[in-house]
Amino acid sequence: MHATVLQADDTKALQAWLQKEGFSARPAFEKWAKPYVSGHWVFTAFRYEPTKGMGKITSKAVRMSFSSDKPFFPYRESTDAEPRQTRTLRSI
C-alpha cells in the first residue's frame, strides 16, 4: 500500500492532483472533500501498488490517530458510496 499525505486549498486542484498521480477520485469527491479542505485538514491518500504475480488484494483496517481539543467524529461518506447496512462507532 502506498500512502501520500497532503493538504489543499482548492477541492478541484486536489481532485486533479489525485487523478494525475493515479489515485481514485470519483465525481462526488469534490463535494465530499469541501468541508475538509475548508477546515484545512490534512489528507492521507491510499493506493495499492500491485506487483507482478500478485493475486487477489486484501486489506485490513488502517488506524490513524491525531490530537484534538475536543471530541468529534470526522468521518463522512461520499454521496456515491456503496450503501452499507449499518455503521457502528465503537471505542477500541
C-alpha positions in Angstrom: 0.0 0.0 0.0 1.3 3.5 -0.9 0.2 6.4 1.3 0.6 10.1 0.4 0.0 12.9 2.9 -1.1 16.2 1.5 -3.1 19.4 2.2 -5.0 21.6 -0.3 -6.8 25.0 -0.5 -9.0 24.0 -3.5 -11.0 20.9 -4.0 -10.8 20.9 -7.8 -7.0 21.2 -7.6 -6.9 18.3 -5.0 -9.0 16.1 -7.2 -6.9 16.9 -10.3 -3.7 16.1 -8.4 -5.1 12.8 -7.1 -6.2 11.7 -10.6 -2.9 12.8 -12.2 -1.0 10.7 -9.6 -3.2 7.6 -10.2 -5.4 7.8 -7.1 -9.1 7.3 -7.4 -11.2 10.5 -7.2 -14.8 9.8 -8.2 -17.1 12.6 -9.4 -18.7 13.1 -6.0 -15.2 13.7 -4.4 -15.3 17.4 -4.7 -18.5 17.8 -2.6 -17.2 15.2 -0.1 -13.8 16.9 0.3 -15.1 20.5 0.6 -15.6 20.6 4.4 -12.2 19.0 4.9 -10.4 21.4 2.6 -12.3 24.4 4.1 -11.2 23.2 7.6 -7.5 22.9 6.4 -7.4 19.2 7.2 -4.5 17.0 6.2 -5.4 14.2 3.8 -3.8 10.8 3.5 -4.5 9.2 0.1 -4.0 5.4 0.0 -3.4 3.3 -3.1 -2.4 -0.3 -3.6 0.8 -0.8 -5.6 0.4 -4.1 -7.5 3.4 -6.2 -8.1 3.9 -8.7 -10.8 2.3 -12.1 -10.0 0.3 -10.6 -7.2 -3.0 -12.4 -6.7 -6.1 -11.0 -5.0 -5.5 -7.8 -3.0 -6.9 -7.8 0.6 -6.6 -5.2 3.2 -7.2 -4.6 6.9 -8.3 -1.5 8.7 -5.9 1.4 8.9 -5.8 3.2 12.2 -5.0 6.9 12.2 -4.6 9.0 15.3 -4.3 12.7 15.9 -4.7 15.2 18.7 -7.8 17.3 19.1 -9.0 20.0 21.6 -12.5 18.4 21.8 -14.1 15.1 20.8 -15.6 14.9 17.3 -16.3 12.3 14.6 -14.5 13.4 11.4 -15.7 10.6 9.1 -18.1 11.3 6.2 -19.1 9.2 3.2 -19.4 10.4 -0.3 -22.9 10.6 -1.8 -21.9 7.9 -4.4 -20.5 5.4 -1.8 -21.9 1.9 -2.0 -24.8 1.6 0.5 -23.9 -0.3 3.7 -26.3 -1.9 6.2 -25.0 -0.3 9.4 -22.2 1.8 10.7 -21.0 1.2 14.3 -19.0 3.6 16.3 -17.0 1.9 19.0 -14.0 2.5 21.1 -11.1 0.0 21.0 
